[in-house]
Amino acid sequence: MKIGERGQVTIPKEIRERFGLGPDTEVEFEVVNGTVVLRKLAKKLGLERWKGRCAKSFAELKYASVDDYLDDVRGR
């Protein structure tokens, strides 16, 4: 397999299917003991959009924070 003019290579279909590498999959390259390693990155969860969604509910239940709620349900 050769690297193309723009530094691109084609990952064989068998490997893409085995490791779930699709068109939008994020990967990173790393050098380990003189060898180039391609690693699939974990999907980002996008939790920012959920930030603050439970504030009103926790306030109605008289909890100042999620930590206070967790302490209560864990019996601390």
N, C-alpha and C positions, 0 to 999 in steps of 0.2 A: 504494500500500500504506500502511495506517495502523498506527500503534503502538496496541496495545490498552491497556485501563485499567491493567493490571498491568505495562506496559512490554514486552510481548511482540510479536514479529513472526513471521510464517511465512516460512521460507526456501523459495523455489520449488523444486519437485521436481527440475527440470532441474539446478539448481545443487547441490542436495544429492547427487544421483547423480554429477554430474561430479567433485565434490570429496570424495566419500566421507563425507559428513556424516550420521551416524546418530544414534539416540536417546541414546547414551552418549558421543558425541564431545565432547571438551573444546575450547572456543574461548575466545578473548580479544578484547577490543575495545581499539583504540588510536586516538589522534587523530594523523593525519599530514597536515601542511600544511592544517589546518582541515577535514579529511575524516575521518569515522569509518570505520575499517577493521576488518573481522571476520577473524580469523585462526584457522585450525585448529591446535591444538597437537599436537605429536608425542606418541605414546603413551608412557607411562611403562613402563619395562621390568620393574620390580619385581625388581631384582637382589639386594635385601636377603636374600631367602630362600636365595640361593646362597652367601652370605658364609660362609666357613669350611669349605665342603664338601670342598675339596681338601687341607686342612691335613694330614691323616693320610697321604695319598698322597705329598705332597711331602716329608714327614718321612721316610717309608720310603725315598725316593729320595735322602735326605741333602741336601735343599735347605732352607735356613732360611726362604726366602720365594719368592714367585712371581718377584720380580725376579732372584733368584739363578738360578732355572731359566731364565728368558728370556735372561739373560746367557750361560749355558752353551750353550743351543741356538743362539744367535746367534754363538757363537765369540768372545765378549769376554773 
